[in-house]
Amino acid sequence: MKKILLGLVIGATLLFAFQTCQDDKEDKSILEENSMLIQQEITNVSKLVVTEGHFAEVYNYKDSKELFGPLLRAEKKALVVVNADVTVAYDLSKINFEIDEATKTVKINSIPDAEINLNPDFEYYDVTADYLNQFDAADYNKIKKTVKASLMKKVEASALRTNAENRLISELQKFYILTNSMGWRLAYQEQTIESLDGLQVIKP
């Protein structure tokens, strides 16, 4: 009788251990599948978020050169009209993130900086130059450099960058919805994102 009871106890123990191992394998398999799914979905979400704008600039270019002292000057000037298409973009494929299966956490470590692209179209009017101070490639390069710097200041002072940041947050909401729906949590650096509004802490 004792042998039968001992056998039953051993059998039950082995069955319990086997069942526990099976459950652990299933849990681990589900965890790995969820991790792969999250990574795949984040990759699918990753795209270029672009905000577009248009700017105009009118620039008066003047240059004078002293000849034989200050009494004689050779001058050149031009009126430059510039129309520029501007884009502010975030390449979400460059987001640095990691997946922690142990804590079921997707951690965003960093967001790529905005990529600002200027595509200016230059039109030159009233171009005049003295014989001894002609326009050359250096003048045109100087004009382009000056105008681009001025346009960049306009972009920074406009709502274009803010609009782009708002669109970035809108895309990142998909990350939060995805992780939250699967019972995972989303974190930015060391801060857990508790709600959609919490995404506002994310800064490129």
N, CA, C and O of each residue as an XYZ file, in Angstrom:
816
protein
N       0.833     -1.201      0.000
C       0.000      0.000      0.000
C       0.876      1.263      0.000
O       0.601      2.221     -0.722
N       1.922      1.243      0.815
C       2.839      2.372      0.901
C       3.507      2.622     -0.441
O       3.707      3.765     -0.851
N       3.856      1.505     -1.133
C       4.509      1.639     -2.432
C       3.564      2.280     -3.447
O       3.985      3.086     -4.277
N       2.296      1.918     -3.372
C       1.305      2.486     -4.296
C       1.154      3.986     -4.048
O       1.138      4.790     -4.980
N       1.041      4.347     -2.742
C       0.901      5.760     -2.402
C       2.139      6.555     -2.820
O       2.032      7.675     -3.321
N       3.327      5.953     -2.603
C       4.569      6.614     -2.987
C       4.625      6.827     -4.489
O       5.065      7.867     -4.979
N       4.160      5.799     -5.211
C       4.145      5.899     -6.672
C       3.209      6.997     -7.147
O       3.513      7.738     -8.082
N       2.049      7.085     -6.472
C       1.093      8.126     -6.856
C       1.645      9.512     -6.583
O       1.479     10.430     -7.386
N       2.311      9.657     -5.429
C       2.901     10.949     -5.091
C       3.975     11.337     -6.098
O       4.014     12.476     -6.565
N       4.844     10.392     -6.429
C       5.907     10.659     -7.399
C       5.313     10.997     -8.759
O       5.766     11.920     -9.437
N       4.291     10.235     -9.148
C       3.645     10.478    -10.432
C       3.013     11.866    -10.491
O       3.126     12.580    -11.488
N       2.343     12.228     -9.393
C       1.697     13.543     -9.340
C       2.738     14.654     -9.387
O       2.545     15.679    -10.042
N       3.858     14.430     -8.672
C       4.935     15.421     -8.663
C       5.516     15.623    -10.058
O       5.727     16.749    -10.508
N       5.773     14.485    -10.738
C       6.320     14.557    -12.093
C       5.344     15.235    -13.057
O       5.747     16.011    -13.923
N       4.051     14.928    -12.892
C       3.034     15.523    -13.745
C       2.952     17.027    -13.528
O       2.828     17.803    -14.476
N       3.025     17.423    -12.256
C       2.979     18.848    -11.926
C       4.192     19.575    -12.494
O       4.080     20.672    -13.042
N       5.358     18.937    -12.350
C       6.587     19.538    -12.864
C       6.538     19.656    -14.379
O       6.966     20.661    -14.946
N       6.012     18.620    -15.033
C       5.895     18.642    -16.491
C       4.940     19.747    -16.937
O       5.215     20.482    -17.886
N       3.811     19.849    -16.232
C       2.813     20.857    -16.572
C       3.372     22.264    -16.373
O       3.122     23.166    -17.172
N       4.140     22.432    -15.279
C       4.753     23.740    -15.004
C       5.735     24.118    -16.103
O       5.785     25.269    -16.537
N       6.514     23.139    -16.548
C       7.479     23.395    -17.624
C       6.765     23.777    -18.918
O       7.195     24.668    -19.650
N       5.659     23.073    -19.174
C       4.892     23.378    -20.378
C       4.319     24.788    -20.319
O       4.346     25.524    -21.305
N       3.794     25.158    -19.136
C       3.245     26.502    -18.973
C       4.320     27.570    -19.149
O       4.097     28.606    -19.775
N       5.508     27.285    -18.572
C       6.618     28.238    -18.703
C       7.016     28.406    -20.167
O       7.300     29.512    -20.627
N       7.031     27.280    -20.893
C       7.387     27.344    -22.310
C       6.350     28.134    -23.096
O       6.688     28.928    -23.974
N       5.072     27.901    -22.763
C       4.012     28.621    -23.450
C       4.083     30.114    -23.160
O       3.937     30.935    -24.065
N       4.313     30.472    -21.874
C       4.424     31.880    -21.500
C       5.600     32.539    -22.216
O       5.495     33.658    -22.718
N       6.722     31.820    -22.251
C       7.904     32.354    -22.910
C       7.673     32.510    -24.405
O       8.109     33.484    -25.019
N       6.980     31.530    -24.979
C       6.693     31.587    -26.408
C       5.789     32.773    -26.729
O       6.009     33.478    -27.714
N       4.770     32.993    -25.894
C       3.857     34.113    -26.092
C       4.598     35.439    -25.939
O       4.372     36.378    -26.702
N       5.489     35.506    -24.941
C       6.262     36.714    -24.690
C       7.148     37.045    -25.891
O       7.241     38.200    -26.308
N       7.799     36.011    -26.442
C       8.667     36.212    -27.593
C       7.860     36.633    -28.821
O       8.285     37.484    -29.602
N       6.676     36.012    -28.973
C       5.821     36.372    -30.102
C       5.355     37.825    -29.987
O       5.350     38.564    -30.971
N       4.967     38.220    -28.780
C       4.528     39.604    -28.562
C       5.663     40.592    -28.830
O       5.468     41.649    -29.429
N       6.863     40.209    -28.364
C       8.030     41.061    -28.571
C       8.312     41.244    -30.058
O       8.581     42.358    -30.507
N       8.252     40.164    -30.816
C       8.491     40.233    -32.257
C       7.400     41.039    -32.950
O       7.666     41.796    -33.884
N       6.156     40.861    -32.473
C       5.032     41.593    -33.063
C       5.170     43.092    -32.828
O       4.953     43.895    -33.735
N       5.536     43.464    -31.596
C       5.713     44.877    -31.268
C       6.825     45.485    -32.122
O       6.681     46.580    -32.666
N       7.930     44.760    -32.227
C       9.046     45.266    -33.022
C       8.643     45.443    -34.485
O       9.005     46.431    -35.124
N       7.883     44.465    -35.009
C       7.429     44.543    -36.386
C       6.482     45.715    -36.596
O       6.572     46.435    -37.591
N       5.567     45.898    -35.639
C       4.592     46.986    -35.759
C       5.268     48.354    -35.652
O       4.888     49.294    -36.350
N       6.270     48.462    -34.780
C       6.999     49.723    -34.665
C       7.735     50.019    -35.976
O       7.793     51.166    -36.420
N       8.288     48.982    -36.582
C       8.951     49.145    -37.872
C       7.968     49.605    -38.935
O       8.298     50.434    -39.783
N       6.752     49.059    -38.883
C       5.733     49.456    -39.851
C       5.290     50.894    -39.651
O       5.011     51.606    -40.615
N       5.227     51.321    -38.391
C       4.818     52.691    -38.089
C       5.889     53.680    -38.541
O       5.584     54.795    -38.964
N       7.143     53.257    -38.445
C       8.258     54.156    -38.743
C       8.174     54.672    -40.174
O       8.134     53.896    -41.129
N       8.149     55.963    -40.302
C       8.113     56.601    -41.608
C       8.612     58.029    -41.472
O       8.938     58.495    -40.380
N       8.663     58.712    -42.607
C       9.115     60.091    -42.600
C       7.913     61.006    -42.380
O       6.997     61.054    -43.201
N       7.929     61.725    -41.266
C       6.863     62.678    -40.950
C       7.288     64.041    -41.467
O       8.290     64.594    -41.015
N       6.537     64.583    -42.407
C       6.963     65.808    -43.087
C       5.922     66.918    -42.934
O       4.725     66.694    -43.114
N       6.393     68.097    -42.604
C       5.575     69.307    -42.617
C       6.189     70.262    -43.631
O       7.400     70.482    -43.632
N       5.348     70.830    -44.495
C       5.844     71.667    -45.584
C       5.433     73.124    -45.400
O       4.401     73.419    -44.797
N       6.245     74.018    -45.924
C       5.934     75.435    -45.871
C       6.555     76.157    -47.050
O       7.341     75.578    -47.802
N       6.200     77.421    -47.210
C       6.742     78.225    -48.302
C       7.140     79.598    -47.752
O       6.399     80.218    -46.990
N       8.325     80.052    -48.156
C       8.829     81.339    -47.685
C       9.355     82.150    -48.869
O       9.835     81.601    -49.861
N       9.251     83.472    -48.733
C       9.765     84.380    -49.764
C      10.727     85.362    -49.123
O      10.575     85.739    -47.962
N      11.713     85.765    -49.896
C      12.736     86.695    -49.396
C      13.146     87.635    -50.531
O      13.388     87.199    -51.656
N      13.217     88.909    -50.221
C      13.750     89.887    -51.171
C      15.048     90.423    -50.580
O      15.072     90.930    -49.458
N      16.121     90.305    -51.350
C      17.445     90.631    -50.819
C      18.149     91.615    -51.751
O      18.273     91.380    -52.953
N      18.600     92.706    -51.174
C      19.386     93.694    -51.919
C      20.874     93.431    -51.677
O      21.365     93.528    -50.552
N      21.564     93.100    -52.747
C      22.993     92.808    -52.625
C      23.802     93.984    -53.179
O      23.576     94.440    -54.300
N      24.734     94.456    -52.382
C      25.620     95.535    -52.810
C      27.060     95.200    -52.431
O      27.327     94.609    -51.385
N      27.966     95.588    -53.298
C      29.383     95.378    -53.002
C      30.174     96.499    -53.674
O      29.907     96.868    -54.818
N      31.122     97.015    -52.964
C      31.956     98.078    -53.549
C      33.425     97.775    -53.298
O      33.798     97.165    -52.296
N      34.229     98.216    -54.225
C      35.667     97.960    -54.123
C      36.406     99.279    -54.318
O      36.141    100.021    -55.265
N      37.333     99.558    -53.410
C      38.125    100.772    -53.527
C      39.211    100.592    -54.582
O      39.923     99.588    -54.608
N      39.313    101.574    -55.428
C      40.353    101.546    -56.457
C      41.254    102.772    -56.300
O      40.786    103.910    -56.340
N      42.534    102.525    -56.123
C      43.498    103.621    -55.966
C      43.127    104.532    -54.797
O      43.211    105.756    -54.899
N      42.715    103.918    -53.685
C      42.360    104.699    -52.514
C      40.858    104.923    -52.412
O      40.097    104.440    -53.252
N      40.430    105.652    -51.388
C      38.996    105.826    -51.115
C      38.286    106.781    -52.061
O      37.064    106.910    -51.994
N      39.012    107.444    -52.931
C      38.372    108.414    -53.807
C      37.635    107.759    -54.981
O      36.728    108.363    -55.554
N      38.008    106.564    -55.330
C      37.392    105.894    -56.473
C      36.874    104.518    -56.046
O      37.618    103.707    -55.494
N      35.599    104.270    -56.309
C      34.979    102.995    -55.933
C      34.324    102.360    -57.165
O      33.742    103.041    -58.009
N      34.440    101.052    -57.232
C      33.745    100.271    -58.263
C      32.653     99.470    -57.564
O      32.935     98.677    -56.666
N      31.422     99.678    -57.976
C      30.294     99.071    -57.275
C      29.555     98.055    -58.151
O      29.599     98.091    -59.381
N      28.881     97.160    -57.452
C      27.976     96.218    -58.129
C      26.812     95.943    -57.182
O      26.953     95.964    -55.959
N      25.682     95.690    -57.782
C      24.499     95.454    -56.957
C      23.513     94.573    -57.730
O      23.592     94.422    -58.949
N      22.573     93.996    -56.952
C      21.539     93.149    -57.554
C      20.364     93.065    -56.606
O      20.523     93.096    -55.385
N      19.191     92.959    -57.184
C      17.982     92.704    -56.416
C      17.645     91.226    -56.612
O      17.454     90.762    -57.736
N      17.575     90.506    -55.506
C      17.359     89.054    -55.573
C      16.019     88.711    -54.927
O      15.765     89.059    -53.774
N      15.173     88.029    -55.683
C      13.888     87.555    -55.168
C      13.977     86.040    -55.027
O      14.296     85.326    -55.977
N      13.688     85.576    -53.826
C      13.829     84.141    -53.542
C      12.493     83.571    -53.072
O      11.865     84.098    -52.154
N      12.077     82.497    -53.711
C      10.919     81.723    -53.261
C      11.426     80.337    -52.881
O      12.085     79.662    -53.672
N      11.109     79.930    -51.659
C      11.673     78.670    -51.157
C      10.590     77.752    -50.601
O       9.735     78.163    -49.817
N      10.656     76.509    -51.028
C       9.845     75.459    -50.407
C      10.676     74.852    -49.282
O      11.853     74.540    -49.464
N      10.057     74.689    -48.127
C      10.770     74.200    -46.945
C      10.039     72.977    -46.386
O       8.812     72.964    -46.294
N      10.796     71.967    -46.021
C      10.212     70.807    -45.351
C      10.931     70.567    -44.025
O      12.152     70.689    -43.929
N      10.149     70.225    -43.016
C      10.698     69.795    -41.725
C      10.267     68.351    -41.539
O       9.072     68.057    -41.516
N      11.223     67.456    -41.407
C      10.906     66.026    -41.404
C      11.560     65.307    -40.233
O      12.647     65.671    -39.784
N      10.867     64.269    -39.746
C      11.418     63.358    -38.735
C      11.425     61.955    -39.332
O      10.380     61.423    -39.708
N      12.591     61.373    -39.414
C      12.722     60.004    -39.927
C      12.564     59.033    -38.761
O      13.513     58.785    -38.016
N      11.349     58.481    -38.607
C      11.073     57.621    -37.455
C      11.806     56.285    -37.522
O      11.876     55.563    -36.527
N      12.350     55.953    -38.691
C      13.135     54.718    -38.770
C      14.434     54.844    -37.987
O      15.110     53.850    -37.726
N      14.780     56.080    -37.611
C      16.015     56.318    -36.857
C      15.775     56.408    -35.353
O      16.693     56.726    -34.597
N      14.541     56.129    -34.912
C      14.266     56.118    -33.472
C      15.090     55.016    -32.808
O      15.113     53.873    -33.266
N      15.759     55.382    -31.729
C      16.538     54.398    -30.973
C      15.657     53.853    -29.843
O      15.294     54.587    -28.923
N      15.317     52.557    -29.920
C      14.467     51.962    -28.892
C      14.956     50.561    -28.548
O      15.720     49.954    -29.297
N      14.511     50.069    -27.422
C      14.837     48.705    -27.013
C      13.618     48.049    -26.372
O      12.764     48.721    -25.795
N      13.557     46.756    -26.481
C      12.430     45.995    -25.937
C      12.928     45.123    -24.791
O      13.817     44.291    -24.971
N      12.352     45.319    -23.620
C      12.709     44.548    -22.427
C      11.588     43.538    -22.157
O      10.533     43.897    -21.635
N      11.827     42.282    -22.515
C      10.800     41.259    -22.348
C      10.515     40.973    -20.877
O       9.388     40.643    -20.506
N      11.546     41.102    -20.046
C      11.384     40.769    -18.621
C      10.358     41.673    -17.946
O       9.575     41.221    -17.111
N      10.368     42.956    -18.316
C       9.447     43.913    -17.702
C       8.327     44.327    -18.657
O       7.508     45.188    -18.337
N       8.305     43.702    -19.828
C       7.306     44.031    -20.847
C       7.281     45.542    -21.105
O       6.242     46.197    -21.021
N       8.459     46.060    -21.420
C       8.609     47.500    -21.619
C       9.256     47.786    -22.963
O      10.248     47.160    -23.335
N       8.679     48.741    -23.690
C       9.316     49.288    -24.889
C       9.873     50.642    -24.483
O       9.119     51.550    -24.134
N      11.171     50.777    -24.528
C      11.836     52.001    -24.080
C      12.385     52.766    -25.272
O      13.221     52.258    -26.018
N      11.903     54.001    -25.444
C      12.445     54.888    -26.475
C      13.617     55.652    -25.862
O      13.449     56.421    -24.916
N      14.789     55.428    -26.413
C      15.982     56.078    -25.873
C      16.198     57.469    -26.453
O      16.603     58.385    -25.738
N      15.933     57.629    -27.735
C      16.141     58.935    -28.364
C      15.317     59.051    -29.640
O      14.984     58.057    -30.285
N      15.001     60.294    -29.982
C      14.257     60.628    -31.195
C      15.206     61.384    -32.119
O      15.965     62.233    -31.650
N      15.184     61.101    -33.408
C      16.084     61.824    -34.319
C      15.750     63.308    -34.389
O      14.594     63.699    -34.229
N      16.753     64.122    -34.628
C      16.538     65.554    -34.801
C      15.752     65.810    -36.087
O      15.761     65.002    -37.015
N      15.087     66.939    -36.113
C      14.344     67.323    -37.314
C      15.321     67.584    -38.456
O      16.407     68.129    -38.260
N      14.909     67.184    -39.641
C      15.695     67.443    -40.841
C      15.019     68.588    -41.602
O      13.918     68.423    -42.127
N      15.677     69.736    -41.659
C      15.113     70.901    -42.348
C      15.776     71.030    -43.718
O      16.994     71.171    -43.832
N      14.944     70.979    -44.746
C      15.445     71.081    -46.117
C      14.895     72.331    -46.791
O      13.683     72.541    -46.840
N      15.799     73.156    -47.308
C      15.427     74.362    -48.038
C      15.658     74.137    -49.528
O      16.715     73.662    -49.944
N      14.654     74.487    -50.316
C      14.785     74.396    -51.773
C      14.463     75.763    -52.378
O      13.352     75.988    -52.858
N      15.438     76.672    -52.353
C      15.173     78.038    -52.822
C      15.322     78.180    -54.336
O      16.137     77.507    -54.968
N      14.520     79.066    -54.889
C      14.608     79.413    -56.305
C      14.996     80.894    -56.384
O      14.252     81.761    -55.927
N      16.156     81.171    -56.963
C      16.696     82.531    -56.996
C      16.387     83.198    -58.344
O      16.596     82.613    -59.407
N      15.886     84.432    -58.271
C      15.687     85.234    -59.465
C      16.398     86.577    -59.258
O      16.205     87.249    -58.245
N      17.224     86.948    -60.242
C      18.063     88.137    -60.121
C      17.515     89.261    -61.009
O      17.241     89.064    -62.193
N      17.363     90.449    -60.399
C      16.861     91.612    -61.125
C      17.816     92.794    -60.906
O      18.544     92.860    -59.916
N      17.783     93.705    -61.852
C      18.552     94.944    -61.727
C      20.017     94.672    -61.368
O      20.579     95.281    -60.458
N      20.604     93.751    -62.106
C      22.011     93.418    -61.858
C      22.891     94.437    -62.597
O      22.881     94.509    -63.826
N      23.632     95.200    -61.839
C      24.551     96.183    -62.436
C      25.918     96.064    -61.789
O      26.042     95.762    -60.602
N      26.936     96.307    -62.593
C      28.304     96.197    -62.063
C      29.237     97.087    -62.870
O      29.124     97.181    -64.092
N      30.163     97.739    -62.168
C      31.199     98.514    -62.844
C      32.181     97.575    -63.527
O      32.315     96.407    -63.162
N      32.853     98.111    -64.516
C      33.759     97.288    -65.314
C      34.845     96.636    -64.469
O      35.251     95.503    -64.724
N      35.305     97.362    -63.466
C      36.406     96.854    -62.640
C      35.921     96.081    -61.399
O      36.718     95.735    -60.527
N      34.628     95.819    -61.333
C      34.106     95.043    -60.194
C      32.908     94.206    -60.678
O      31.759     94.459    -60.313
N      33.211     93.234    -61.487
C      32.176     92.410    -62.116
C      31.659     91.326    -61.154
O      32.347     90.935    -60.212
N      30.433     90.854    -61.416
C      29.897     89.713    -60.670
C      30.669     88.452    -61.035
O      31.016     88.228    -62.195
N      30.926     87.641    -60.028
C      31.571     86.345    -60.278
C      30.935     85.280    -59.396
O      29.977     85.562    -58.677
N      31.459     84.058    -59.444
C      30.877     82.929    -58.703
C      30.863     83.189    -57.201
O      29.944     82.753    -56.509
N      31.871     83.893    -56.691
C      31.944     84.167    -55.249
C      30.768     85.021    -54.800
O      30.252     84.838    -53.698
N      30.337     85.960    -55.655
C      29.187     86.811    -55.322
C      27.912     85.985    -55.221
O      27.145     86.129    -54.269
N      27.688     85.127    -56.198
C      26.475     84.307    -56.193
C      26.458     83.339    -55.009
O      25.413     83.086    -54.409
N      27.629     82.808    -54.691
C      27.702     81.909    -53.527
C      27.430     82.662    -52.230
O      26.772     82.144    -51.327
N      27.942     83.890    -52.146
C      27.713     84.713    -50.957
C      26.233     85.041    -50.807
O      25.692     84.990    -49.703
N      25.578     85.378    -51.916
C      24.147     85.673    -51.893
C      23.358     84.462    -51.420
O      22.489     84.586    -50.557
N      23.650     83.298    -51.976
C      22.928     82.075    -51.610
C      23.127     81.733    -50.132
O      22.184     81.347    -49.442
N      24.364     81.881    -49.658
C      24.650     81.577    -48.259
C      23.903     82.531    -47.320
O      23.352     82.106    -46.305
N      23.891     83.806    -47.663
C      23.222     84.821    -46.829
C      21.720     84.601    -46.808
O      21.093     84.663    -45.750
N      21.140     84.343    -47.978
C      19.693     84.153    -48.071
C      19.265     82.880    -47.342
O      18.249     82.880    -46.647
N      20.015     81.812    -47.490
C      19.667     80.560    -46.805
C      19.709     80.731    -45.293
O      18.862     80.188    -44.584
N      20.690     81.481    -44.795
C      20.776     81.739    -43.351
C      19.566     82.546    -42.882
O      19.019     82.292    -41.809
N      19.154     83.518    -43.694
C      17.986     84.334    -43.357
C      16.715     83.490    -43.372
O      15.867     83.628    -42.491
N      16.582     82.617    -44.371
C      15.410     81.748    -44.455
C      15.351     80.780    -43.276
O      14.274     80.500    -42.750
N      16.508     80.273    -42.867
C      16.544     79.347    -41.736
C      16.055     80.025    -40.464
O      15.364     79.405    -39.655
N      16.409     81.296    -40.281
C      15.916     82.042    -39.123
C      14.399     82.191    -39.177
O      13.718     82.101    -38.155
N      13.879     82.419    -40.383
C      12.430     82.530    -40.542
C      11.734     81.217    -40.211
O      10.676     81.209    -39.582
N      12.324     80.121    -40.631
C      11.744     78.803    -40.347
C      11.703     78.562    -38.847
O      10.691     78.113    -38.310
N      12.813     78.864    -38.169
C      12.890     78.647    -36.727
C      11.894     79.520    -35.972
O      11.381     79.119    -34.927
N      11.619     80.720    -36.499
C      10.699     81.643    -35.830
C       9.238     81.373    -36.190
O       8.333     81.928    -35.567
N       9.007     80.532    -37.185
C       7.647     80.258    -37.635
C       7.037     79.098    -36.846
O       7.664     78.535    -35.948
N       5.801     78.757    -37.206
C       5.101     77.639    -36.557
C       5.418     76.312    -37.243
O       4.880     75.272    -36.863
N       6.279     76.346    -38.239
C       6.552     75.138    -39.025
C       7.158     74.030    -38.174
O       6.728     72.879    -38.247
N       8.163     74.381    -37.364
C       8.799     73.367    -36.523
C       7.825     72.848    -35.465
O       7.789     71.648    -35.194
N       7.034     73.746    -34.865
C       6.055     73.317    -33.861
C       5.024     72.377    -34.471
O       4.642     71.383    -33.854
N       4.577     72.692    -35.681
C       3.621     71.818    -36.365
C       4.222     70.439    -36.630
O       3.547     69.416    -36.516
N       5.506     70.436    -36.984
C       6.181     69.164    -37.234
C       6.291     68.344    -35.951
O       6.115     67.126    -35.976
N       6.582     69.006    -34.830
C       6.669     68.311    -33.545
C       5.307     67.729    -33.142
O       5.235     66.636    -32.579
N       4.235     68.465    -33.433
C       2.894     67.962    -33.132
C       2.572     66.729    -33.969
O       1.954     65.783    -33.481
N       2.989     66.745    -35.219
C       2.777     65.569    -36.070
C       3.619     64.386    -35.591
O       3.192     63.235    -35.679
N       4.809     64.678    -35.089
C       5.656     63.625    -34.531
C       4.958     62.958    -33.343
O       4.908     61.731    -33.265
N       4.423     63.758    -32.422
C       3.717     63.219    -31.260
C       2.521     62.391    -31.707
O       2.233     61.349    -31.117
N       1.826     62.842    -32.739
C       0.672     62.108    -33.264
C       1.078     60.721    -33.745
O       0.352     59.752    -33.525
N       2.224     60.620    -34.397
C       2.708     59.312    -34.858
C       3.129     58.438    -33.682
O       2.913     57.226    -33.696
N       3.731     59.053    -32.663
C       4.194     58.282    -31.503
C       3.022     57.743    -30.680
O       3.184     56.797    -29.909
N       1.849     58.344    -30.845
C       0.666     57.828    -30.154
C       0.382     56.386    -30.559
O      -0.134     55.597    -29.768
N       0.723     56.055    -31.793
C       0.513     54.683    -32.276
C       1.372     53.701    -31.484
O       0.970     52.559    -31.257
N       2.569     54.152    -31.061
C       3.435     53.306    -30.240
C       2.754     53.014    -28.904
O       2.732     51.878    -28.432
N       2.198     54.075    -28.309
C       1.559     53.922    -26.995
C       0.331     53.010    -27.096
O       0.156     52.108    -26.277
N      -0.510     53.246    -28.095
C      -1.728     52.445    -28.261
C      -1.373     50.976    -28.475
O      -2.026     50.090    -27.924
N      -0.347     50.723    -29.269
C       0.075     49.349    -29.549
C       0.540     48.638    -28.285
O       0.067     47.546    -27.970
N       1.476     49.267    -27.554
C       2.021     48.610    -26.359
C       0.950     48.463    -25.277
O       0.886     47.435    -24.602
N       0.126     49.469    -25.115
C      -0.912     49.437    -24.079
C      -1.937     48.341    -24.353
O      -2.411     47.682    -23.428
N      -2.275     48.148    -25.629
C      -3.271     47.131    -25.987
C      -2.764     45.715    -25.744
O      -3.561     44.785    -25.615
N      -1.442     45.544    -25.681
C      -0.856     44.214    -25.483
C      -0.399     43.990    -24.044
O       0.244     42.986    -23.737
N      -0.736     44.932    -23.169
C      -0.358     44.768    -21.770
C       1.086     45.122    -21.483
O       1.617     44.765    -20.431
N       1.730     45.824    -22.412
C       3.095     46.290    -22.208
C       3.049     47.764    -21.819
O       1.989     48.388    -21.839
N       4.199     48.307    -21.469
C       4.254     49.729    -21.150
C       5.289     50.406    -22.030
O       6.253     49.786    -22.478
N       5.066     51.695    -22.269
C       5.962     52.494    -23.090
C       6.698     53.480    -22.193
O       6.096     54.117    -21.329
N       7.987     53.598    -22.403
C       8.792     54.524    -21.601
C       9.671     55.356    -22.519
O      10.137     54.886    -23.557
N       9.887     56.602    -22.115
C      10.826     57.459    -22.821
C      11.991     57.718    -21.886
O      11.849     58.352    -20.841
N      13.160     57.206    -22.291
C      14.338     57.240    -21.431
C      13.987     56.567    -20.100
O      13.789     55.352    -20.088
N      13.902     57.283    -18.997
C      13.615     56.634    -17.715
C      12.195     56.920    -17.223
O      11.843     56.561    -16.100
N      11.389     57.560    -18.054
C      10.048     57.969    -17.626
C       8.971     57.148    -18.332
O       8.930     57.079    -19.560
N       8.095     56.526    -17.529
C       7.001     55.740    -18.085
C       5.913     56.658    -18.625
O       5.525     57.634    -17.983
N       5.429     56.327    -19.816
C       4.339     57.094    -20.422
C       3.028     56.491    -19.925
O       2.690     55.356    -20.258
N       2.306     57.254    -19.137
C       1.086     56.746    -18.513
C      -0.168     57.004    -19.344
O      -1.189     56.349    -19.139
N      -0.102     57.951    -20.278
C      -1.268     58.306    -21.079
C      -0.802     58.931    -22.384
O       0.388     59.180    -22.580
N      -1.757     59.180    -23.272
C      -1.413     59.833    -24.534
C      -0.835     61.223    -24.287
O       0.090     61.650    -24.978
N      -1.384     61.924    -23.302
C      -0.863     63.252    -22.975
C       0.581     63.187    -22.477
O       1.346     64.139    -22.628
N       0.939     62.049    -21.881
C       2.302     61.885    -21.371
C       3.361     61.893    -22.459
O       4.548     62.053    -22.175
N       2.929     61.716    -23.728
C       3.888     61.731    -24.840
C       4.495     63.115    -25.043
O       5.502     63.258    -25.737
N       3.888     64.125    -24.443
C       4.398     65.488    -24.590
C       5.799     65.644    -24.010
O       6.503     66.598    -24.343
N       6.213     64.714    -23.142
C       7.549     64.808    -22.532
C       8.628     64.436    -23.544
O       9.806     64.733    -23.340
N       8.223     63.783    -24.642
C       9.191     63.345    -25.624
C       9.631     64.530    -26.469
O       8.823     65.183    -27.130
N      10.908     64.784    -26.431
C      11.471     65.887    -27.206
C      12.635     65.380    -28.057
O      13.519     64.681    -27.560
N      12.628     65.739    -29.355
C      13.744     65.324    -30.234
C      15.056     65.925    -29.759
O      16.099     65.690    -30.369
